[in-house]
């Protein structure tokens, strides 16, 4: 039994925060932001719009496009670093309830920007073991809730959004996810983190909310990201004896245009292979890859049988890559 990616879906909040808006909030400019990140705008959730809410909308679309009924879904896995509740219940459990699914296995994983690759690996393993047949995987983030909008080094980068996919069991190997790599190195944990709030550094009454905001060592993270992402892609292609020319779509995590371009150049990929959405959405962490996949699908460029190469890097530090044929209905 194999795991096939049957459908994709995504949702972005209605509110748009442009670089011009940020010029009024911090000492920055549209030119400065775009030159260093490639970002023009990002979407921001309403105050009463939660990670589970946008995850539900992406999930509904993915289920609808899969041709399955809601009762066919037997597991929900959500990648998020901005859960509705930091301890419990899991955002996946809330999404499952809001979708009206039968009682199913539901849990979150925390792998930051590599989250969607991690949930693909989890779903693939459950399906190939025979434990599950149809798994809804979601990357959903309300990063505006943990972004310090007085810190120009980080507030220009992050946005909110959700992406989802349905993975189903198949006996057809040509439809199957070929391979997934995931890894982490905690020795770089302080490069990208939310430093206060867990049992390792507990909140106290004296601490301000700002203590839970994202902190990043940008230059160091950039260097490690480019080196690691390039190496991981080379390894997964060589292991599976796949040529770069066989890749229809290279879909990297949409963190920063300079990182994407550096990796693409190092791999000598054709510009037509590289999918870019960072200018529209900014960095949406674990949601960015499925959101980019959805853009590709809705533009008519993602066809059944196309081979996607996914590549991500995030806090932890975590990274991962995946070779995924699109097995949507013909």
N, C-alpha and C positions, 0 to 999 in steps of 0.2 A: 504494500500500500504506500502511496506517495501523497505529498501535500501540494496542492495547486492553488495559486492565487487567482480567484475567480472575479473579484470586483474591487473597485476603489470608490471612495466618497470623501468629501471634505466639506468644511464649513468655516467661514470667517465672520467675525462680528461686524456689525454695520458701521461702527464708528471707525474713522480713518484718522490716524495721527501722522501728519506729513512732516518733512524736514522743516518746512516753513513754520509749522506749529512749534516745533522744538526750539527754533531760533528765539521764540518769545519766552521760553522756559529756562534755558541754560545758555551759557556763552558758547555758541556753536553757529554753524552756517550750513545751508544746503550743500554748498560746494565742498566744505570740509567733510561732511558726513558721506556724501556720495563718492568722493575721491578715495576715501579710506575703507569704505564698506560696500559700496554699490547699492546701498539702500536709499529708496526715495520715500517710502511710506510703510506703515505697518498698521494692522487692525487691533483695536482695543475693546475688550469686553465692557459691557455696562456694569455698574456696581452690583446689580442683582443677577448678573449672568455668570454662572459658575462653570468650572472645568467640565463637570458632568453634563451640563446643558449643551455646550457646543460639541462635546463628544457624542451625545445622543443624536444630534442632527447629522453628523458625519456618519455615524453608525447606521442610521435609518437609510441613508442613501446607498451605502455599501450593500446592505441586505437587499434592498429593492433591486439593485442592479445585478445581484447574484442570481436572481430567479428563485431564491429560496423563500420559504415562509419563516416567520419569526420562531415558530416552534421547532424548526430544524436546527437552530443554533444551539450548540451544547456547551460552549465555553466563551467567556469574554475576558480578554486580557488588555489592560490599559497601561500604556507607558506615560508616566507623568511625573514631573517634579513639583507640580502645583496642585496637589489633590484637594478636593473639597474639604477634607479633614486630614490633618497631618498624622493622625494615628489610625482611627477607624470611624466609620466603615470605609472600605476601599472605594475609590471612585468607580472602579469596574462594577462593584456590587450596586452602586447607585444608578449607574448607566443601565445595567441589566433590568433594574426595577422600572426605571423611567421608560425603557423601550417596551415594557410589558412582556418580557421573555419569561419562559418557564423557569423555575429554580434551576440554575446551572452553576457550574464552576466559574468563579469570577474573582480576579485578583489583580493588583497593580504590580508593576515593576518600576524600579528607579534606576535608570542608566543615563539620565540627562539626555543630551542630544543624540545619543546612540540608541535611545529607547525603542524606536520602532524596529530597528534591526534585531534587537534582543527579543521583542515580542514575536517577531516572525520566527526566530529560532525556537522559542518555547512552543508556539502553535505547531510548527513543523514536527517537533518531537512528539507532541501529544497525538497528532494524527498518524504519524508513521508507526507509533507503538500500538495503534488500534484503540486507544483510550477515548478519542474524540473523532467526530466526523466533520463537523462544520464549526469553525472557530472565528469569532469576530475579534479582530485586533484593532486597537485604537491608539493613536497618539494624540493627546489633548493637553493643551497648555494655556493657562492664564498667567503668563509671565509678567504682565503689568502689575500683578499683585505682589511680586517680590522684586520689583525694579525700583531703584531710587531715582526719581525724576529730577533730582538735583545733581546727580553724578553724570556728567556728560560722557564719561568713558564707557558707561554701560547703557544709559537710557536711550541712546540712539540706535541700539542694536536689536532690542527685543520687541516681539509682538505676540499677539494671541491668535489661536486658531486650533483646528482639530482636523485630523485625517484618519481614515479607517479603511480596512480591507477585510474581505471574507476569504478564508482559506478552507478548502474542502478536500476530502479524501478522493483519490483517483487511482485507477489501475493503469492509466496511460502515462508511461514514463516521459513522453515528449512534453507533457503539460507540467511536469513536476519541478518544484524548486530544486535547483541543481546543488547549491551549497550555500552555507552561511558561516562566516567567521565572526566570533565575538571575543573580546579580550578586555582587560582592565589592568591598570597599574596605579595602585593607591599611593605610591610614593610621590606622585604628582598631584595629590588631592587638593593642595592649597592653591593650585593654579586657577581653579574655577570652582567656587563654592558659595554656600550660604553659611557663614561661620557660626551663627548663634541659633540655639533653639532645640538641639537634640540633647541626649543624655551626656554627650561629651562636653557640652558647653551650654548649660541650661539657662533659659530665660530667668531673669529675676525681675522684681517689681520696678527696679531702678532703670532697667534697660528700655530703650526706646524701640519702637517697631522697626526702625531702620537697621537694627542689628541683624534682621533676617533677610536683608536685601542681598542680591547677587554681588559678589566681589570677584574680580577677575584680574589676573596678571596677563594682560593682553599680548605683549611681545613674546613672552615665553611660550604662551599657549599656541600662538601662531606658528612658531618654529617647530614645535613638537607635532602639531596637527599636520602640517604639510609633509613632514618626513614620515610620520606613521601612516597616514592615509595612502600615500603613494606606495609604500612598502606592502601594505595589506592588499591593495588591489593587484599588484604584481604577483603576490603569493597565491591569491585565490584563482587568478587566471591561469597561472602555470600549473597549479595543482589539478585543475580541471581541463587542462589542455585546450583552452579557449583563447582565440586570438582577439586582439582589440577590435579588429574589423568585424568580428561576429557580434559585437555589442551594438544594439540598436539605440539604446538610451542609457547614458551615464547620468545617474540621479544622485548627486552628492547632497549631504546635509547642507542646507542653505544658511550658513552662518555669516559668511563674508565673501564678497566677490573675489578679493585678492587671494584667499585660500583656495577657492574653487579654481581660479585661473592657474595658480601655481601648481596644483595637483594635475589639472588637465594638461598643462604644458609639459610637466615632468613625465607624464604617461604618453605624451605625443598623440592625444586624442583629437579627432576632428571636432571643430567647434559645433558642427551640426549634431554631434552625439551628446553634447553636454546640455543638460536641462537647467535652466536658470529661472528662479522665481523670487530670489532674495530681494530684488528691487521693489516688489509688490508687498511682501509680507514681513521682511526682516527675518530675524532668527526666531523661529517658533519651536526650537528644541525638538523634542520627540515627535512633534507634529509635522515637521518641515518636509520630510521625505514623502509621506503619503499625500500631503497637500500638493507637492510638486507632481506626483504621479497623477493626481486628480486633474490638475491643470492640463497635463499632457493628454489625458483621456478626453476631457471636455473639449479640447481643441481639435480632436479627431486624429491626433498624431500617434496615440497609443493603440496599436492594433493587436488582435489575437495572434499569438506566436512571437511577438517582439520580445527580444531578450533585454532585460533591464539589469544594469549593474548598479547596486546601491552601495553607498559608502558614507560612513558617519563617524564623528569624533565628538566627544563631550566630556563634561565634568565627571571626575572619578579618579583619574582620567579613564574614560572608556572609549572603545572604538570597535568598528565592525564593518563587514561588507557582505553582500549577498548577490548571488546570480539567480535571477527570478524571471522565468518566462511569464508573459501575461496570458493567462488562460481564461479570458473572458469568453462569454458565449459568442459563437460565430453567427 
